[in-house]
Amino acid sequence: MNPFLRRTLFFLFFLSGGCSLVYQVVWTRLAFASFGIITPVLSVVLSVFMLGLSVGSWGGGRIAISFPKKFGVSAVYLYAGIELCIGLGAFVVPKLFTLGQHLLLSSGETNSFRYLFLSAVVLAVSILPWCVCMGATFPFMMAFIRERGHHLQSFSFLYVANVLGAMAGVFLSAVFWIEMYGFHHTLWIAAAGNFSAAFLSVCLALNKDRQTAPENETTVPENPAPSTSRLVPAILFLTGFVAMAMEVVWTRAFAPTLKTQVYSFAAVVFVYLGATCFGSSLYRRRLRSSRSASLESLIFFLLVTAFLPILVNDPRPLVQKFWIANSDARSALIILGSICPFCALLGYLTPRLIDDISGGHPARAGKAYAVNVVGCILGPLFACYLLLPFFSERQSLILLTLPFIILWLALAKKDMVSVPKKALIAAPIIIVGLLLTHDFGTTFVKADPKTQIRRDYAASVISYKGVNSWLIVNGIAMTSLTPITKFMADLPLAYHHTPPQSALVICFGMGTSYRSALNWDIDTTVVELIPSVPKAFAFYHADAQHYLNDPRGHIIIDDGRRYLSRCGKKFDVILIDPPPPIQTAGSSLLYSKEFDALALEHLNPGGILQVWLPEGDAVTGQAITRSLCETFPYARCFLSAEGWGTHFLASTAPIDSLTPAEFVGRMPENARKDLMEWTPTISITNFVGQVLSNELSIAKLLNPNRDLQLTDDQPYNEYFLLRRWFGYSKDNQAP
């Protein structure tokens, strides 16, 4: 292959891989906005994405040989057409998501089988065609390379370029493009990349110095070279299955260190792809030097390196190490570095096996890659629904290493002399890993009866009650028993111009706000995303059963925003308490201008929306304030009872000024007792006065730039690195 053609093909697949990962990142976020921020949505998006790659790879391999021969055209025209179709998906998929969102509003709560099934169908219909096109790029380009007279190892060449491009796509979209241009414009950038790839492909096809493939194709091996060829499909399936299942578990297990920001997930994906690319490049270099590790050795080292994330991510022995921030850069680098050897080995092994089994033949390569991707489809679903609801993150990782033990023994049975030596190397690591299967969850339940652990498909939930009580979700402290959560309910209810009759609480937490609202003797609905969280209500409040039996109370398991979209009710008060910190991935969907407009539709005349804002940077606060004020004509803002964070009140009617005595006078007796439950040493009037006297001026919180708003398309709170590192701000007007 001449150097120019080689560089051009490498660039094309680099561009294609980058665009594909941009789509995956943005489509996942848009799916959260349309179908709920729940783990099944993430799992379905990943699985459908992989299903498309599998179908496209298998079907494309069959078409790549027959179509050019039948119609007498180069396979590169097929590749150009596929890239063109992928680019169109940037414009079509968001519209399909919006349509699907409206169609599913009557399908029940997010934890119902009907909704989970129908949302999976809608997601599949929306993104599967474009993912099929992505999967077909490999066999189509391999067929073109074959036309030029180059057969062997073409898959691994394209694979390296594709993975390197995927790294660039994750980095550029997460760090630069989304913060600068928003989600939709980022999709347009990716579409421009696909259209450019299509144009360059046509230019290649029009090149007059095309070389015709030899008629005699005996140089292409019909069968893979290794004697263990019958195990190759099983290895391809299992490596894909285990790798993607582990990625799901890593995301949850690493949360205490990496936190729940969008950059955390992007960092895991980036490191995963980077290590994979390194392994694939190493394979290409060793291929040129005619040296290659044995298949048995590769599986053995996969087994050993799979234990590294387990060893370095041990949070014991203190609960405090779990819920107190402990995510310095060194810890994050160690955590991310622990997955590199495993991913690098996968990057070495996968292209090698596909090269061996295909010999450069597009159909065989497409079939082999499809088998690998089928494993990638089933892995996330297995981890989400069968492992994590019943086992801890560490136990799940241990169980996922079992296939490698079986594979290694199957491959090593003909060379049993080497088994004792390698077992001696692996034994210490595996034994320590097995000892750690009784991880923080099980250990603390046995050691401390004041701790409870619950797990479901959405999260691992730890309830801890000591000197301070905490609700910990996936290793992140969500809330404690604090009067702040009582004021979240009492402030809007007291400021309502007439005695309130109904309230909606979005985010259950410890149930404190829900409990406070019920003490106003009103109909109260609470919406919680994670099924295990409301089950801990009685753990924190001895009188929880009284409120659970209250016929005026309703606990809904759903995405809060989706619940508002599908319910026909209106409320006097809506209060939201998004998960901390303010940078949490997906939290902008409860702060955006679009959410404010949705809340407005579900408020009775004169109703009040209460928005809790923890501490954050100035630009984020200004963007949230502007979004509220652009939707509601009247707004007020108070510092919290503990001096950090703010309560925003927004309404379509003027919000009257109240003295502390007037505020208390509007409260029912049960609500007064509830508010003072944890602060009995001062009078209720003085306690309320501490909050009312700390009102902030809305006018001073607004940025002069009216475009500085938090919207679904531009979530300032989630994407912040450019302004934090370089002082970047929209239109250079934000301070």
Secondary structure, DSSP 4 states (H G I P E B T S, - for coil): --HHHHHHHHHHHHHHHHHHHHHHHHHHHHHHHHH-S-HHHHHHHHHHHHHHHHHHHHHHHHHHHHHHHHHT--HHHHHHHHHHHHHHHHHHHHHHHHHHHHHTTTS--TTSHHHHHHHHHHHHHHHHHHHHHHHHHHHHHHHHHHHTT--TTHHHHHHHHHHHHHHHHHHHIIIIIHHHHHHHHHHHHHHHHHHHHHHHHHHHHT-TTPPPPPS--TTS-SS-SSTTGGGHHHHHHHHHHHHHHHHHHHHHHTHHHH-SSHHHHHHHHHHHHHHHHHHHHHHHHHHHTT----HHHHHHHHHHHTTHHHHHT---S-THHHHS----HHHHHHHHHHTHHHHHHHHHHHHHHHHHHHTT-HHHHHHHHHHHHHHHHHHHHHIIIIITTTS-HHHHHHHHTHHHHHHHHHHHTT-TTHHHHHHHHHHHHHHHHHHTTS-HHHHHHHH-TTEEEEE-SS-EEEEEESSSEEEEETTEEEEES-HHHHHHHHHHHHHSSS---EEEEE--TTSHHHHHHHTTTSEEEEEESSTTTGGGHHHH-TTHHHHHT-TTEEEEES-HHHHHHH----EEEEEE-PPSSTT-TTGGGGTSHHHHHHHHHTEEEEEEEEEEE-S--HHHHHHHHHHHHHH-SEEEEEE-TTSSSEEEEEESS------HHHHHHTS-HHHHHHHTTT-TTS-HHHHHHHHHTTEEPHHHHS-S-TT----SS--TTT--HHHHHH---GGG---
